[in-house]
Amino acid sequence: MESKLKNIRILRLNDVCETTGLSRSQTYRLEADGRFPRRIKLGVSASGWIESEVQSWVAERIAASRGVGVAA
């Protein structure tokens, strides 16, 4: 399990906005609607998103806009 954790990167909100092109409010709205990956709690007042989940979401959006299936 430890080797899997070494490859996990957590993105904070600014990183998510930069990666996706979404605004803060759009990110939270899509998450609340179940259309964006859920964030994880990092501490009392800190949270973040798993980078691979955000990247998969972006890949799905690209595939949907191109009318093709998502590549693995």
ZIHU-V687257 format. One record per backbone hydrogen bond with DSSP energy under -1.0 kcal/mol. NH is the residue of the N-H (numbers start at 1). CO is the residue of the C=O. If there is no record, write none. Layout:
BEGIN
[[NH,CO] [NH,CO]]
END
This chain:
BEGIN
[[5,1] [6,2] [8,5] [11,49] [16,12] [17,13] [18,14] [19,15] [20,16] [21,17] [27,23] [28,24] [29,25] [30,26] [31,27] [32,28] [33,29] [34,31] [35,30] [40,48] [42,46] [43,46] [48,40] [49,11] [51,9] [54,50] [55,51] [56,52] [57,53] [58,54] [59,55] [60,56] [61,57] [62,58] [63,59] [64,60] [65,61] [66,62] [67,63] [68,63]]
END
